[in-house]
Amino acid sequence: MEAKKIVDLVVRAAEEHKGIDLEILDVSQLTIVADYFVVVSGRSTLHVDALTKAILDEIEANGVPVKNREGSAEGGWVLIDLYDVLVHIFSEEKRQYYSLEKLWQSAPKVES
């Protein structure tokens, strides 16, 4: 499946589960690890966990393979590696701490 379609699936699941401050970064010209980063926050550990489950359910229902999953809701950060798309699900505190948007500020933002 094309990377942009995978992004659309992730965004739909995150929006349906009220993800906060959803950002899509096109990193295809900046790194070889992925074409897109999807960054979203949850209000609590339970919300981060629910977002993670919703996104995994959506992509698996559409036959998208998961390369890897790291982190935990309890730790405030979950990474879902979908090969060309990396999904970062943060607690609000951890998102401020890691500040991926600043780190990758030269990446164009994509409208969902």
Wavefront OBJ file of the C-alpha trace (Angstrom):
o trace
v 0.000 0.000 0.000
v 1.220 3.501 -0.840
v 2.660 5.471 2.099
v 0.162 8.344 1.779
v -2.746 5.890 2.030
v -1.213 4.421 5.181
v -0.934 7.952 6.595
v -4.629 8.466 5.813
v -5.549 5.298 7.744
v -3.475 6.379 10.739
v -4.941 9.888 10.685
v -8.500 8.583 10.471
v -7.991 6.332 13.502
v -6.269 9.093 15.495
v -8.982 11.630 14.693
v -11.802 9.200 15.496
v -10.214 8.662 18.926
v -9.686 12.381 19.574
v -5.910 12.518 19.210
v -4.473 15.907 20.112
v -2.274 18.136 17.901
v -1.998 15.720 14.999
v 0.946 16.572 12.735
v 2.114 14.884 9.554
v 5.678 15.573 8.459
v 7.043 14.684 5.022
v 10.567 13.551 5.836
v 11.189 11.794 2.523
v 13.852 14.302 1.451
v 15.559 14.378 4.866
v 16.036 10.734 5.895
v 15.956 7.233 4.505
v 14.166 5.757 7.527
v 10.667 6.808 6.412
v 8.689 9.032 4.070
v 6.302 10.354 6.725
v 6.184 10.901 10.457
v 2.761 11.074 12.058
v 2.894 12.696 15.502
v -0.103 12.745 17.843
v -0.685 13.207 21.572
v -3.022 11.719 24.126
v -4.301 13.436 27.270
v -3.479 10.540 29.605
v -1.912 7.099 29.747
v -5.297 5.575 28.942
v -5.736 7.907 25.969
v -2.265 7.103 24.588
v -3.085 3.406 24.961
v -6.472 3.837 23.238
v -4.886 5.768 20.354
v -2.251 3.067 19.939
v -4.855 0.295 19.890
v -7.102 2.197 17.462
v -4.272 2.866 15.032
v -3.029 -0.729 15.183
v -6.561 -2.053 14.673
v -7.105 0.229 11.655
v -3.876 -0.619 9.899
v -4.146 -4.338 10.598
v -7.751 -4.355 9.331
v -6.410 -2.922 6.076
v -3.575 -5.419 5.726
v -0.754 -3.001 6.490
v 2.234 -4.843 7.962
v 3.761 -3.569 11.197
v 7.547 -3.691 11.134
v 8.002 -2.884 14.800
v 6.368 -1.367 17.858
v 8.279 0.193 20.720
v 7.513 2.042 23.926
v 4.427 1.995 26.086
v 1.574 4.223 27.144
v 2.914 4.059 30.713
v 6.217 5.462 29.448
v 4.411 8.247 27.602
v 5.592 7.323 24.120
v 4.727 4.648 21.570
v 6.372 4.225 18.174
v 4.687 2.197 15.448
v 6.987 1.490 12.499
v 5.029 0.892 9.301
v 8.118 0.864 7.064
v 7.555 4.131 5.132
v 5.464 5.694 7.914
v 6.571 6.167 11.523
v 3.785 6.885 14.000
v 4.740 8.642 17.238
v 2.066 8.650 19.948
v 3.015 10.767 22.949
v 1.676 11.942 26.250
v 1.587 15.737 26.166
v 4.530 15.900 28.597
v 6.750 13.547 26.582
v 5.870 15.309 23.344
v 7.134 18.597 24.747
v 10.261 16.874 26.053
v 11.189 15.143 22.772
v 9.993 18.010 20.556
v 10.134 16.064 17.286
v 8.536 18.912 15.358
v 11.470 21.171 16.266
v 14.007 18.460 15.524
v 12.455 17.937 12.080
v 11.410 21.561 11.523
v 12.727 21.582 7.949
v 10.257 18.809 7.008
v 7.177 20.099 5.196
v 3.897 19.630 7.059
v 1.233 17.687 5.201
v -2.456 18.487 5.458
v -4.595 15.523 6.486
l 1 2 3 4 5 6 7 8 9 10 11 12 13 14 15 16 17 18 19 20 21 22 23 24 25 26 27 28 29 30 31 32 33 34 35 36 37 38 39 40 41 42 43 44 45 46 47 48 49 50 51 52 53 54 55 56 57 58 59 60 61 62 63 64 65 66 67 68 69 70 71 72 73 74 75 76 77 78 79 80 81 82 83 84 85 86 87 88 89 90 91 92 93 94 95 96 97 98 99 100 101 102 103 104 105 106 107 108 109 110 111 112
